[in-house]
Amino acid sequence: MSEPKTYVGGTLVEHLQWVEEEIDKAVAASGVKDGWFKSFSGEEIEWTDDPKSRYEIFGSLLPWTCGRGGQLVQDLVVRDVPAWAETAGRIRAGWEADGWVVSDIFSVERPDNPYFRADREDGAMLSLNANDEGLILSVESPCSGDPTMSTKTLRLEERDAYLEEMLERPYQRDEE
């Protein structure tokens, strides 16, 4: 594995907050509020404003190794998006407006499906793969050398306290 170019600071909780914020921004930019989910061994947990769904999704998120540090990687999927190309375009435009460097990734099998990534100097990356079956959003935090981001000695007390606080967030169900 190659060494990251940059190590940033930031605790596990700060990176969790950043990942959550980037997912919320991409979902908002997409215009597709409902249907995003994380799959765990066949079980799908929907990404909503309900703190319980976020607690379940983030409850298993642990740092991945990146050089001598750790980073967070979270993927979400949404199926059957009728205007998927336009939806992908809105997400891309949002990332560009936020100052990300966005580049295309081309697939030999499907050169017409939007698949692109957004990079930042600190090593953070966002990506989106879209086609008529749905969209796959990936959010990767920058690599952090903070002890709470270590993959060798997991220090989860701070994360677990954050998750418990997450459950205390106010949640108003949409009236339909």
Residue pairs with C-beta under 8 A, 6 or more apart in sequence:
1 65
1 66
1 67
2 67
3 67
3 68
4 66
4 67
4 69
4 123
4 142
4 143
5 123
6 121
6 122
6 123
6 142
6 143
7 67
7 68
7 69
7 142
7 143
7 144
7 145
8 122
8 123
8 142
8 143
8 144
9 144
9 145
9 146
10 18
10 141
10 142
10 144
10 146
10 149
11 144
11 146
11 148
11 149
11 158
12 63
12 70
12 72
12 146
12 148
12 149
12 155
12 156
12 158
12 159
13 148
13 158
13 159
13 162
15 63
15 71
15 72
15 141
15 144
15 149
16 58
16 61
16 72
16 159
16 162
17 162
18 124
18 141
19 61
19 72
19 74
19 139
19 141
20 54
20 58
22 126
22 139
23 47
23 74
23 76
23 137
23 139
25 94
25 98
26 91
26 94
26 95
26 126
26 128
26 137
26 139
27 33
27 36
27 47
27 76
27 137
28 94
29 90
29 91
29 93
29 94
29 95
30 78
30 81
30 87
30 90
30 91
30 135
31 87
31 90
32 78
32 81
32 87
32 135
34 46
34 48
35 46
35 78
35 79
35 80
35 81
36 46
36 47
36 76
36 77
36 78
36 137
37 44
37 45
37 46
37 47
37 76
37 77
37 78
38 44
38 45
38 47
38 57
38 74
38 75
38 76
38 77
39 45
39 77
40 60
45 53
45 56
45 57
46 53
47 53
47 54
47 57
47 76
48 54
49 171
49 172
50 171
50 173
51 166
51 167
51 168
51 169
51 171
52 167
54 166
55 163
55 166
55 167
57 74
58 163
58 166
59 163
61 72
61 74
62 151
62 154
62 156
63 70
63 71
63 72
63 144
63 149
63 150
63 151
64 70
64 71
64 72
64 73
64 151
65 151
66 123
66 143
67 143
68 145
69 143
69 144
69 145
69 146
69 149
69 150
70 143
70 144
70 149
70 150
70 151
71 123
71 140
71 141
71 142
71 143
71 144
71 149
72 139
72 140
72 141
73 138
73 139
73 140
73 141
74 138
74 139
75 136
75 137
75 138
75 139
76 136
76 137
77 134
77 135
77 136
77 137
78 134
78 135
78 137
79 133
79 134
80 133
80 134
81 87
81 130
81 134
81 135
84 114
84 130
84 131
84 132
84 134
84 135
85 114
85 130
87 130
87 135
88 114
88 116
88 128
88 130
88 135
89 114
91 128
91 135
91 137
92 102
92 114
92 116
92 118
92 128
95 102
95 118
95 126
96 102
96 118
99 120
100 118
100 119
100 120
100 126
101 118
101 119
101 120
102 116
102 117
102 118
103 116
103 117
103 118
103 119
104 115
104 116
105 115
105 116
105 117
105 127
105 129
106 115
107 113
107 115
110 131
113 129
113 130
113 131
114 128
114 129
114 130
115 127
115 128
115 129
115 130
116 127
116 128
117 125
117 126
117 127
117 128
118 125
118 126
118 127
119 125
120 142
122 142
123 142
123 143
124 140
124 141
124 142
125 138
125 140
126 137
126 138
126 139
126 140
127 137
127 138
127 140
128 135
128 136
128 137
128 138
129 135
129 136
130 136
147 153
147 155
148 155
148 158
148 159
